[in-house]
Amino acid sequence: MIILHPKATHKRNLSESTAMVFAQKATENRGTANRVNRNMLVYLAADDDRMAELDIAVRDYLGWSDVLAKQEDLDLTQNQKNQAIEKQRQAGETAAARLLGTYQWVLVPEGQPITITATKAEGQATSLAERVSKRLSSEWRPFGRTGGRRHPPRPQHDGQAALGSWASHSR
């Protein structure tokens, strides 16, 4: 499973979203060469409409983290430090929840020529990878059962780690 950069988002029924265009190009080519084993890829893209909410939540978390990192320079009282710790914790929980709500589009390459199919991965799972895996296992079946729809590999990546990656790219 490939988690796409926050700049590559998808919007329902938009076949030319930045995420769809990227997934199409990445599926067809690996660098300058044609990609082999194209059916082994699955992409996870953020919802275009929800990206702003995630951006605000991550910035809030990073702001409180910065306050705590500079607490000596800011000469915070113990009460202010405790308040900053609590605000950082709350902002982290909000950012994690928004991450799960924002990264919801599973982009799956299919057929020859390659077309990208978008499907939503929602649910109660606390891991992006688990949501994607459940969605794909319910929709795609192995060859023979559904007339040849392929069964993509189950993702092995813990989606919570994407928050750290997002934070490093949003600065």
C-alpha positions as CSV (number, residue, x, y, z in Angstrom):
1,M,0.0,0.0,0.0
2,I,1.3,3.4,-1.0
3,I,0.1,6.4,1.1
4,L,0.1,9.3,-1.3
5,H,1.5,12.7,-0.4
6,P,-1.0,15.2,1.0
7,K,-0.8,17.2,-2.2
8,A,-2.2,14.3,-4.2
9,T,-5.8,14.3,-3.1
10,H,-9.0,12.7,-4.6
11,K,-12.6,13.9,-4.9
12,R,-15.6,11.6,-5.5
13,N,-16.4,11.1,-9.2
14,L,-13.3,13.1,-10.4
15,S,-11.3,10.9,-12.7
16,E,-8.6,13.5,-13.2
17,S,-7.8,14.2,-9.5
18,T,-4.2,14.7,-8.6
19,A,-4.2,11.3,-6.8
20,M,-5.7,9.5,-9.8
21,V,-3.2,11.1,-12.2
22,F,-0.3,10.2,-9.9
23,A,-1.6,6.6,-9.4
24,Q,-2.0,6.1,-13.2
25,K,1.6,7.3,-13.9
26,A,3.1,5.4,-11.0
27,T,1.3,2.2,-12.0
28,E,2.5,2.4,-15.6
29,N,6.1,3.4,-15.0
30,R,8.8,2.9,-12.4
31,G,11.2,5.8,-13.1
32,T,11.9,5.8,-16.8
33,A,11.1,2.0,-17.2
34,N,7.7,0.3,-17.6
35,R,6.5,-1.1,-14.3
36,V,6.3,-4.9,-13.9
37,N,3.7,-6.5,-11.6
38,R,1.3,-3.6,-11.8
39,N,-1.4,-5.5,-10.0
40,M,0.6,-5.5,-6.8
41,L,0.0,-1.8,-6.1
42,V,-2.7,-0.2,-4.0
43,Y,-2.8,3.6,-3.3
44,L,-4.4,5.4,-0.4
45,A,-5.3,9.1,-1.1
46,A,-6.7,11.8,1.1
47,D,-10.1,13.3,0.4
48,D,-9.8,16.7,-1.1
49,D,-12.6,18.2,0.9
50,R,-11.2,17.0,4.3
51,M,-7.6,17.9,3.7
52,A,-8.0,21.4,5.1
53,E,-9.3,20.0,8.4
54,L,-6.3,17.7,8.7
55,D,-3.9,20.5,7.9
56,I,-5.4,22.7,10.7
57,A,-5.2,19.8,13.2
58,V,-1.6,19.0,12.4
59,R,-0.6,22.7,12.6
60,D,-2.3,22.9,16.0
61,Y,-0.4,19.9,17.2
62,L,2.9,21.2,15.8
63,G,2.3,24.6,17.4
64,W,1.8,23.1,20.9
65,S,4.8,20.8,20.3
66,D,6.9,23.9,19.5
67,V,5.7,25.6,22.7
68,L,6.8,22.6,24.7
69,A,10.2,22.4,23.0
70,K,10.8,26.1,23.8
71,Q,9.4,26.1,27.3
72,E,12.6,27.2,28.9
73,D,13.0,30.1,26.5
74,L,9.4,31.1,27.0
75,D,9.8,31.0,30.8
76,L,6.5,29.1,31.3
77,T,5.1,28.5,34.7
78,Q,4.3,25.0,35.8
79,N,0.6,25.7,35.2
80,Q,1.4,26.9,31.7
81,K,3.5,23.8,31.0
82,N,0.7,21.5,32.2
83,Q,-1.7,23.4,30.0
84,A,0.6,23.1,27.0
85,I,1.0,19.4,27.6
86,E,-2.8,18.9,27.7
87,K,-3.3,21.0,24.6
88,Q,-0.7,19.0,22.7
89,R,-2.3,15.7,23.8
90,Q,-5.7,16.9,22.6
91,A,-4.3,18.3,19.4
92,G,-2.6,14.9,18.7
93,E,-5.8,13.0,19.3
94,T,-7.6,15.4,16.9
95,A,-5.0,15.1,14.3
96,A,-5.0,11.3,14.5
97,A,-8.8,11.2,14.1
98,R,-8.7,13.6,11.2
99,L,-6.0,11.5,9.6
100,L,-8.3,8.5,9.7
101,G,-11.1,10.5,8.3
102,T,-9.1,12.2,5.6
103,Y,-7.2,9.3,4.1
104,Q,-10.2,7.3,2.8
105,W,-9.8,6.8,-0.9
106,V,-8.3,3.5,-2.1
107,L,-7.1,3.6,-5.6
108,V,-6.7,0.2,-7.3
109,P,-5.2,-0.4,-10.8
110,E,-7.1,-2.8,-12.9
111,G,-7.1,-4.3,-16.4
112,Q,-5.2,-3.7,-19.6
113,P,-4.9,-0.9,-20.4
114,I,-4.6,0.1,-16.8
115,T,-7.5,2.0,-15.3
116,I,-7.6,3.2,-11.7
117,T,-10.8,2.5,-9.6
118,A,-11.5,4.6,-6.6
119,T,-13.4,3.2,-3.6
120,K,-13.9,4.6,-0.1
121,A,-12.4,2.8,2.9
122,E,-14.4,3.8,6.0
123,G,-15.1,2.0,9.2
124,Q,-14.3,1.9,12.9
125,A,-10.8,0.4,12.6
126,T,-8.1,2.6,14.2
127,S,-5.6,1.8,11.5
128,L,-5.6,3.0,7.9
129,A,-4.1,-0.3,6.8
130,E,-6.8,-2.3,8.5
131,R,-9.6,-0.1,6.9
132,V,-8.1,-0.6,3.5
133,S,-7.6,-4.3,4.0
134,K,-11.2,-4.8,5.1
135,R,-12.5,-2.7,2.2
136,L,-10.5,-4.6,-0.4
137,S,-11.2,-8.0,0.9
138,S,-14.9,-7.3,0.8
139,E,-14.9,-5.9,-2.7
140,W,-12.1,-7.7,-4.6
141,R,-12.1,-11.5,-4.9
142,P,-9.6,-13.9,-6.3
143,F,-9.8,-15.0,-9.9
144,G,-12.5,-17.6,-10.6
145,R,-15.1,-16.4,-8.1
146,T,-16.0,-13.1,-9.7
147,G,-15.0,-13.4,-13.3
148,G,-11.4,-12.3,-12.9
149,R,-11.4,-9.4,-10.5
150,R,-8.0,-9.6,-8.8
151,H,-7.4,-9.7,-5.1
152,P,-4.8,-7.0,-4.2
153,P,-2.2,-7.8,-1.5
154,R,-3.1,-6.9,2.1
155,P,-1.4,-3.7,3.2
156,Q,1.3,-4.1,5.9
157,H,1.8,-0.5,6.8
158,D,0.4,1.0,10.0
159,G,-1.4,4.2,8.9
160,Q,-0.8,6.0,12.2
161,A,2.9,6.4,11.2
162,A,1.7,8.6,8.3
163,L,1.0,11.4,10.8
164,G,4.8,11.8,11.4
165,S,5.4,11.9,7.7
166,W,2.6,14.5,7.2
167,A,4.1,16.6,9.9
168,S,7.5,16.7,8.3
169,H,5.9,17.7,4.9
170,S,3.6,20.4,6.2
171,R,6.2,22.6,7.7
